[in-house]
Amino acid sequence: MYGLAAVGLILVHRATRHLDLSQGAAATAAAFTMHRLRTDAGAPAVLAVVAGLAVAAGVGSAGAALARRIGPGRP
């Protein structure tokens, strides 16, 4: 898991020359969602994983949209 996060961080840095730490935000939001669904709501593990992935996708999309708005004028 740490290896995949490190590879993603390096790829983003090499492509944009910026240090983008939004991967940590997406992973934290997904883990928090999965934990809350499993412990507080008593949801099945599969449902918690799917919801966590959906949250991570939403946070990642929001981060990408924000990065495009504040980044340089490249498409």
N, C-alpha and C positions, 0 to 999 in steps of 0.2 A: 504494500500500500504506500509506504513512504517512497519507494522507488518510483512508482507511477506519478506521485505528486512532484517529485524532484524533476523527472523528465518533462512533465508539463510546464513546470516553472522555467526550466532552461529553454524549452522551445519557444515559449512566449517571450522571454527576454531576448533571445537571438533574433526573433522575427521583428520585434518592435523596439528593441533597445530600451525598454522600460521594465521596471520591476513590478509585476502585477501579482498582488497577494490575494486576489479574489477567489482563488482555488480554495484557500483556507476557509473563507466565508461560506462557500457553497458546501464544503464538506462538513463544517460545523452545523449549518442549518439542517442538512440532511440527517446527521447523527442525532441532533436534538429532536427532530420530528419523529424519527424511528423510535427513539427512547421513550418519548412521551406517549406515543401510540401503544407501545408494548406494555409499559408499566402502568400508566394512568388509565388508559382506555381499555386495556386488555385485548387489543386487536391481534389477529393472527400475524405471524411473522411475515408471511408473503405480502399481506396488505401494508404492513409497516414499511417494508423494503420498497414497494412500488410507490408509496406516498413520499418516502424519503428521496427517491430518485426524481420524482416529479418536482419536489421542492428544490433539489439541487439544480435541475434543469432551468427552473424559473429564476433562481438566483444567478446562475451562469448567464442566462439570456439578458437579465437586467444589467449585469456587469459588462457584458459585451456591448450593449447599447450605450451605456454610459461612457465606455472607453472610446467608442466611435465618435461620440459627441465632443469629447474633450481632447481627443487626439489630433495629430496633424491632419492636414487636408487631403489625405490619401483615401481612396475608396476601400 
